[in-house]
Amino acid sequence: MSWEEQITIAGVFGVVAIMLLVLGLLGERRRLPRNPLFGVRTKTSTASDEAWREVHARFAPYAYAAAGVLAVTAVAPLITGGGAGLVLGGTALGVGVMAFGAVRAHREL
């Protein structure tokens, strides 16, 4: 993987990690307004404003965990010189954490 590719990956994953951190913070504080782009979108979470806030409050720990995984994925290739396998593994783990958290938050409501 070239240096330019590593920098691009670090930037993209860094931005996504920050977005997940913001999602977690807003959700935990019940300050995330319902919107068409940002958040856990299920029939249950979009049923009412209260359901939206509750699902996102429950999703917050998973958003933090996924943000951490993706932040590590952002910098790992720069530190280790690792290739696509490292990035794909981190991506899969981060997406898995988000999916698991969304299902758990949805079902606990």
N, C-alpha and C positions, 0 to 999 in steps of 0.2 A: 504494500500500500504506500503510495507516495505521500510526501509531507503535506502537499496541498489537500489530498483526500483526507488525511488525518485531521487537519485543521477544519475542514468543512464538516466532517462528522462530529468533531468536538463542538463546533458552533451549533449545529442542529440539535444534538442531544442535550446540550446545555440549555438551549431555549425551551425545549420540551420539559426538561427537569424543572426549570423555573415555573413554567405554566402549571405543572402538577403541584408544585409547592404552593402556588397561589390558590389553586383549586382546593387543596387541603385546608389552607388557612381560612379561606372564605367559607368553606363548608362547615368546618369545625365551629366557627363563630356564627353560623347560620346567617351569613351576609351575602351568600351567592344568589342573585336574583335568577328567576327562571328565564332562560334564553334559548335560542335555537342552535347554539354552537358549542357551548362550553359546559360540560358536566355529564352526569350519568343520566341517560335518557331511556327510561322504561315506562311502561304503562302506569306502574305504581308511582314512580317518581314524578311523573308529569300530571298526576291526577289532581293535585292541589298544591298551593304554595307551601302548606305545612308538610305535605309528603315530600316535596322537593327539598325543603330544608332538612328534614329528618334523614332522608337517604344520604344526602351529602355530608351531614354530620357523622354518620356511621361509616361513610366511605373515606373520610379524612385520613385515618391511619394508613390505609392502603395507598392513598395518593402520596403520602410522605415516603412510604417504603419504595414505591415505584420511582419517585423523584430521586431517591438515593441510588437506586440501581442504575438509572439512566445517567446520573451525574458521574458515577464510577465508569460507566460505559463511555462517556464522553472523553474522559481523561486517560483511560487505560491504554488506548493505542499510542497516545503521545508519550507515555512513560515507558511502555514495554516494547513499542515498535511492533505490536501485535497486528495481525491481519484481520481479514473479514470474519473469520470464525469467532473471534473475541467480540466483535461488534454484533454479529448475529446472535450469539449466545446471550449477551446483555439485553438485546432488544427482545428476544423471546422471553426472558425472565421478567423484564419490566412489563411487557404486555400481559403476561400471565398473572402477575400480581394485580394489575388493574382489573382484569377480567374476573379474577377470584373475588376481589374486593367489591366490585359492582354487584356480583351475584349475591354475596353475603349481605351487603347493605340493603339490597332489594328484598331479600327473603326475610330479614329481621324486622321489617316494618310491619 
